[in-house]
């Protein structure tokens, strides 16, 4: 493998290729648990995933549910038919996004992340989707009706019975939803019911039928591949695909197997095929196992190779090599413990990293350059850094805390949580004066989810030096104080003591439905650019809600009046006795003048024609913002 040269403070160690596999130890901490304790432990593992808009879900499921033989097609849920993934629409033979846990069972349409969770959304024939509607799942045949298109599906007025290829998948999707959404962080609490027709309660049924389907129809290779692909994007897994037995432990009051495992580890965590690897784990059993055997191979549940694991302090471990495997190839593990009357099994898998096509990772400052455009436009580059923001089809990364150290990665499904380390290779482009990496060829997420501190700047510093970087601006006042953020592309004006800036909110972002702060605050976000205009991109509504220590407020009632407006020479403010100071800014955020206590009249004859912002501060440190026009 070629050597990757890294000299960056953010980059500790990286490998290559987009590894999609269940991390060793992903479910550590769930051993010995049953019922609600196990459900809560799994919730803590799979919650807080990277969420996307409903619009972006089409791209995700086109990837997760793609036809193995024809990647331009998707496999339709229920029908199991391959269809062109461009055919989304209404009715007929178009494709719909089918919510397996129906939206109306909890009324969560439009609510993120529950409405856009790709684990719950499958591509489905539009007619079949309409006929399934929001029905619960239960056995229907031999009564009811066979669907004329999805001929293995049966239904009646209240229930839908999918065909054999999808029964187990339905069960495991509903198990996931009932575990992922548990009334934490103000999310809806979804629960499974052992009955049907509980709509519109946040319940879905029928639990006993789902339990039967989970046992009768175990996960297929397609279902496992789908789980891996969604994990690449959302950064969480469906535990019931990895471990279908979890369902019985939670909802059927089953006891854990007599032989269980914990602290499963692979060292190094992400090896190359040439590495010597140590596999270790703890065995929890009342009886000492006779032997513990590690099996591995190139297919699921393979026993192509094997070795014994030996006691090592309180662990069992063994060293193995993978020289018969190639970069990019997946390997599947299985550990079995044998006791006189029992056996225990645990599984895992891993995909070996591929070699990079070039042996040097560039610093982002080299890509950004010192001018408004990158000196490397059109070139393929490889860079690394920590994720500072993830949006619908875009992520931003930084490789250090100096200027010109952030950049946009555009149109990539693969992502990471904020703080994850990634390696990415793609082409340098400029889009409306924003430097981007596009046509992504390689993407590797090293993980570790470390905190990324924003750089504290003021509005006068928002320029090319900070393009693509995570920044924070303190003592900010919004012109549109307290206003509701609508589901549209919208720019909001804010200013501090140094000038004025724009905050851009996209219609598909996580902010519509929230309110612009009605008080003095701190704004955090990414410095971006569009057609030469710099703007701040907030990631979450929390990026706009960090009150300053002074806890200053806007005057939402706008008690002050100004006249005349438009004005030529003198601007009057009423009532004047409550004014501590005023500040006037132009639309570029430049401070034009300030005045002290009770300035009832302002001489603006020195200002050029145009639109200006007047900020009025009263003696309670409450602010009012007004626009005025100079003729």
Rosetta blueprint (number, residue, H / E / L):
1 X L
2 X L
3 X L
4 X L
5 X E
6 X L
7 X L
8 X L
9 X L
10 X L
11 X L
12 X L
13 X L
14 X L
15 X L
16 X L
17 X L
18 X L
19 X L
20 X L
21 X L
22 X L
23 X L
24 X L
25 X L
26 X L
27 X L
28 X L
29 X L
30 X L
31 X L
32 X L
33 X L
34 X L
35 X H
36 X H
37 X H
38 X H
39 X H
40 X H
41 X H
42 X H
43 X H
44 X H
45 X H
46 X H
47 X L
48 X L
49 X L
50 X L
51 X L
52 X L
53 X L
54 X H
55 X H
56 X H
57 X H
58 X H
59 X H
60 X H
61 X H
62 X H
63 X H
64 X H
65 X L
66 X E
67 X E
68 X L
69 X L
70 X E
71 X E
72 X E
73 X E
74 X E
75 X E
76 X L
77 X E
78 X L
79 X L
80 X L
81 X L
82 X E
83 X E
84 X E
85 X L
86 X L
87 X L
88 X E
89 X L
90 X L
91 X L
92 X L
93 X L
94 X L
95 X E
96 X E
97 X E
98 X E
99 X E
100 X L
101 X L
102 X L
103 X L
104 X L
105 X L
106 X L
107 X L
108 X L
109 X L
110 X L
111 X L
112 X L
113 X L
114 X H
115 X H
116 X H
117 X L
118 X H
119 X H
120 X H
121 X E
122 X E
123 X E
124 X E
125 X E
126 X H
127 X H
128 X H
129 X H
130 X H
131 X H
132 X H
133 X L
134 X L
135 X L
136 X E
137 X E
138 X L
139 X L
140 X L
141 X L
142 X L
143 X L
144 X L
145 X E
146 X E
147 X L
148 X L
149 X L
150 X L
151 X L
152 X L
153 X L
154 X E
155 X E
156 X L
157 X L
158 X L
159 X E
160 X E
161 X E
162 X L
163 X L
164 X H
165 X H
166 X H
167 X H
168 X H
169 X H
170 X H
171 X H
172 X H
173 X H
174 X H
175 X H
176 X H
177 X H
178 X H
179 X H
180 X H
181 X L
182 X E
183 X L
184 X L
185 X L
186 X L
187 X L
188 X L
189 X E
190 X L
191 X E
192 X E
193 X L
194 X L
195 X L
196 X L
197 X L
198 X L
199 X L
200 X L
201 X L
202 X L
203 X E
204 X E
205 X L
206 X L
207 X H
208 X H
209 X H
210 X H
211 X H
212 X H
213 X H
214 X H
215 X H
216 X H
217 X L
218 X L
219 X L
220 X L
221 X H
222 X H
223 X H
224 X H
225 X H
226 X H
227 X H
228 X H
229 X H
230 X H
231 X H
232 X H
233 X H
234 X H
235 X L
236 X L
237 X L
238 X L
239 X H
240 X H
241 X H
242 X H
243 X L
244 X L
245 X L
246 X H
247 X H
248 X H
249 X H
250 X H
251 X H
252 X L
253 X L
254 X L
255 X L
256 X L
257 X L
258 X L
259 X L
260 X E
261 X E
262 X E
263 X E
264 X E
265 X E
266 X E
267 X E
268 X L
269 X L
270 X L
271 X L
272 X L
273 X L
274 X L
275 X L
276 X E
277 X E
278 X E
279 X E
280 X E
281 X E
282 X E
283 X E
284 X E
285 X L
286 X L
287 X L
288 X L
289 X L
290 X L
291 X E
292 X E
293 X E
294 X E
295 X E
296 X E
297 X E
298 X L
299 X L
300 X L
301 X L
302 X L
303 X L
304 X L
305 X E
306 X E
307 X E
308 X E
309 X L
310 X E
311 X E
312 X E
313 X L
314 X L
315 X E
316 X E
317 X E
318 X E
319 X E
320 X E
321 X E
322 X L
323 X L
324 X L
325 X L
326 X L
327 X L
328 X L
329 X L
330 X E
331 X E
332 X E
333 X E
334 X E
335 X E
336 X E
337 X E
338 X E
339 X L
340 X L
341 X L
342 X L
343 X E
344 X E
345 X E
346 X E
347 X E
348 X E
349 X E
350 X E
351 X E
352 X L
353 X L
354 X L
355 X L
356 X L
357 X L
358 X L
359 X L
360 X E
361 X L
362 X E
363 X L
364 X H
365 X H
366 X H
367 X H
368 X H
369 X L
370 X L
371 X L
372 X L
373 X L
374 X L
375 X L
376 X L
377 X L
378 X L
379 X L
380 X E
381 X E
382 X E
383 X E
384 X E
385 X E
386 X E
387 X E
388 X E
389 X E
390 X E
391 X L
392 X L
393 X L
394 X E
395 X E
396 X E
397 X E
398 X E
399 X L
400 X L
401 X L
402 X L
403 X L
404 X L
405 X L
406 X E
407 X E
408 X E
409 X E
410 X E
411 X L
412 X L
413 X L
414 X L
415 X L
416 X L
417 X L
418 X L
419 X L
420 X L
421 X E
422 X E
423 X E
424 X E
425 X E
426 X E
427 X E
428 X E
429 X E
430 X E
431 X E
432 X L
433 X L
434 X E
435 X E
436 X E
437 X E
438 X E
439 X E
440 X E
441 X E
442 X E
443 X E
444 X E
445 X E
446 X E
447 X E
448 X L
449 X L
450 X L
451 X L
452 X L
453 X L
454 X L
455 X E
456 X E
457 X E
458 X L
459 X H
460 X H
461 X H
462 X L
463 X L
464 X H
465 X H
466 X H
467 X L
468 X L
469 X L
470 X E
471 X E
472 X E
473 X E
474 X E
475 X E
476 X E
477 X E
478 X E
479 X L
480 X L
481 X L
482 X L
483 X L
484 X E
485 X L
486 X L
487 X L
488 X L
489 X L
490 X E
491 X E
492 X E
493 X E
494 X E
495 X E
496 X E
497 X L
498 X L
499 X E
500 X E
501 X E
502 X E
503 X E
504 X E
505 X E
506 X L
507 X L
508 X L
509 X L
510 X L
511 X L
512 X L
513 X L
514 X L
515 X E
516 X L
517 X L
518 X L
519 X E
520 X L
521 X E
522 X E
523 X E
524 X E
525 X E
526 X E
527 X E
528 X E
529 X E
530 X E
531 X L
532 X L
533 X E
534 X E
535 X E
536 X E
537 X E
538 X L
539 X L
540 X L
541 X H
542 X H
543 X H
544 X H
545 X L
546 X E
547 X E
548 X L
549 X L
550 X L
551 X L
552 X L
553 X E
554 X E
555 X L
556 X L
557 X L
558 X L
559 X L
560 X L
561 X E
562 X E
563 X E
564 X L
565 X L
566 X L
567 X E
568 X L
569 X L
570 X E
571 X E
572 X E
573 X E
574 X E
575 X L
576 X L
577 X L
578 X L
579 X E
580 X E
581 X E
582 X E
583 X E
584 X E
585 X E
586 X E
587 X L
588 X L
589 X L
590 X L
591 X E
592 X E
593 X E
594 X E
595 X E
596 X L
597 X L
598 X L
599 X L
600 X L
601 X E
602 X E
603 X E
604 X L
605 X L
606 X L
607 X L
608 X L
609 X L
610 X E
611 X E
612 X E
613 X E
614 X E
615 X E
616 X E
617 X E
618 X E
619 X L
620 X L
621 X L
622 X E
623 X E
624 X E
625 X E
626 X E
627 X E
628 X E
629 X E
630 X E
631 X L
